[in-house]
């Protein structure tokens, strides 16, 4: 009877979720060669090719995709057993604040891993706008926050950057109209930069929708009644990046920043921050 090794499965899951051996090695505190060797050992045990090595980017074969769901469950179950049956010194609550548009896909995976490691620690997730999250952080109401902003405060750390993109309805024409109708949240940190970019380009615009509801913005844009700006990779499937061919001005990049206050929870907060770094770090 052949048995699967949880260590090799953990390396496989890390490579699949983090998009490469290098990031997986950093997350697992292993060398790249050690991770590669574990993947090879797993493939030899199963007599299957799990990683498509024909391109520079990491992708799974059909067998790899099939194994991934099993591997996640086995690794999570292993971690749960170890956590539940061994003495845990940490318990309490950490409040984590994240802007709506960067919650997926990374944050749920981080919460799952953190819970497996510290089952007695409760992580309360708050989603809001960057400005509100920073205000809550300064008031001491939130322990850790992620933000999307152009700059960086002295006590923060930049994990990476994403460009803003003009977003409109599928096959829409609202972006061609002048004045350009915009849809933004009242507290959206992106709208000021978008408006300034339009003004610098001499493009007439008007604020067609100002709301506290992301769903209202999505519905208006989806109806081709306005356009908005979103971070690369965060648009809903029913909207599309506008292929404007230079008719609209380029938008800025936004930093993904991390701020953390230890407040006596230093070690567990540091672990949570490390997991957020691994999940969100972008070159």
ChimeraX attribute file (.defattr): number of C-alpha atoms within 10 A of each C-alpha:
attribute: neighborCount
match mode: 1-to-1
recipient: residues
	/A:1	2
	/A:2	6
	/A:3	7
	/A:4	12
	/A:5	14
	/A:6	16
	/A:7	13
	/A:8	22
	/A:9	21
	/A:10	21
	/A:11	26
	/A:12	27
	/A:13	21
	/A:14	21
	/A:15	24
	/A:16	19
	/A:17	16
	/A:18	19
	/A:19	14
	/A:20	17
	/A:21	22
	/A:22	16
	/A:23	18
	/A:24	26
	/A:25	20
	/A:26	14
	/A:27	18
	/A:28	14
	/A:29	10
	/A:30	13
	/A:31	14
	/A:32	17
	/A:33	12
	/A:34	14
	/A:35	25
	/A:36	19
	/A:37	14
	/A:38	19
	/A:39	22
	/A:40	18
	/A:41	14
	/A:42	21
	/A:43	16
	/A:44	11
	/A:45	13
	/A:46	13
	/A:47	10
	/A:48	13
	/A:49	17
	/A:50	22
	/A:51	20
	/A:52	14
	/A:53	12
	/A:54	8
	/A:55	7
	/A:56	8
	/A:57	9
	/A:58	16
	/A:59	18
	/A:60	17
	/A:61	15
	/A:62	12
	/A:63	13
	/A:64	20
	/A:65	14
	/A:66	12
	/A:67	16
	/A:68	18
	/A:69	11
	/A:70	13
	/A:71	20
	/A:72	17
	/A:73	11
	/A:74	17
	/A:75	21
	/A:76	19
	/A:77	13
	/A:78	13
	/A:79	18
	/A:80	17
	/A:81	12
	/A:82	13
	/A:83	17
	/A:84	14
	/A:85	8
	/A:86	8
	/A:87	8
	/A:88	13
	/A:89	8
	/A:90	14
	/A:91	13
	/A:92	12
	/A:93	13
	/A:94	20
	/A:95	16
	/A:96	22
	/A:97	27
	/A:98	21
	/A:99	18
	/A:100	15
	/A:101	18
	/A:102	18
	/A:103	16
	/A:104	10
	/A:105	13
	/A:106	16
	/A:107	17
	/A:108	12
	/A:109	16
	/A:110	20
	/A:111	19
	/A:112	12
	/A:113	18
	/A:114	19
	/A:115	19
	/A:116	21
	/A:117	20
	/A:118	21
	/A:119	19
	/A:120	16
	/A:121	18
	/A:122	15
	/A:123	18
	/A:124	13
	/A:125	17
	/A:126	15
	/A:127	17
	/A:128	16
	/A:129	21
	/A:130	22
	/A:131	16
	/A:132	15
	/A:133	23
	/A:134	20
	/A:135	12
	/A:136	15
	/A:137	20
	/A:138	12
	/A:139	9
	/A:140	12
	/A:141	14
	/A:142	22
	/A:143	22
	/A:144	24
	/A:145	25
	/A:146	27
	/A:147	26
	/A:148	26
	/A:149	18
	/A:150	15
	/A:151	12
	/A:152	16
	/A:153	10
	/A:154	7
	/A:155	9
	/A:156	15
	/A:157	16
	/A:158	20
	/A:159	18
	/A:160	17
	/A:161	21
	/A:162	17
	/A:163	15
	/A:164	21
	/A:165	24
	/A:166	21
	/A:167	25
	/A:168	29
	/A:169	24
	/A:170	16
	/A:171	11
	/A:172	19
	/A:173	15
	/A:174	20
	/A:175	24
	/A:176	12
	/A:177	12
	/A:178	11
	/A:179	13
	/A:180	19
	/A:181	21
	/A:182	25
	/A:183	24
	/A:184	27
	/A:185	18
	/A:186	13
	/A:187	16
	/A:188	18
	/A:189	18
	/A:190	23
	/A:191	19
	/A:192	11
	/A:193	15
	/A:194	21
	/A:195	18
	/A:196	14
	/A:197	17
	/A:198	17
	/A:199	13
	/A:200	9
	/A:201	13
	/A:202	10
	/A:203	16
	/A:204	13
	/A:205	15
	/A:206	13
	/A:207	15
	/A:208	14
	/A:209	20
	/A:210	15
	/A:211	14
	/A:212	14
	/A:213	11
	/A:214	15
	/A:215	10
	/A:216	16
	/A:217	22
	/A:218	23
	/A:219	16
	/A:220	20
	/A:221	26
	/A:222	20
	/A:223	16
	/A:224	19
	/A:225	22
	/A:226	28
	/A:227	29
	/A:228	26
	/A:229	23
	/A:230	20
	/A:231	20
	/A:232	16
	/A:233	13
	/A:234	15
	/A:235	17
	/A:236	12
	/A:237	7
	/A:238	12
	/A:239	20
	/A:240	18
	/A:241	17
	/A:242	21
	/A:243	14
	/A:244	12
	/A:245	7
	/A:246	7
	/A:247	11
	/A:248	17
	/A:249	19
	/A:250	15
	/A:251	19
	/A:252	18
	/A:253	18
	/A:254	20
	/A:255	20
	/A:256	22
	/A:257	22
	/A:258	22
	/A:259	21
	/A:260	20
	/A:261	17
	/A:262	13
	/A:263	10
	/A:264	8
	/A:265	15
	/A:266	11
	/A:267	11
	/A:268	19
	/A:269	20
	/A:270	15
	/A:271	14
	/A:272	20
	/A:273	19
	/A:274	14
	/A:275	20
	/A:276	20
	/A:277	19
	/A:278	18
	/A:279	20
	/A:280	20
	/A:281	15
	/A:282	12
	/A:283	7
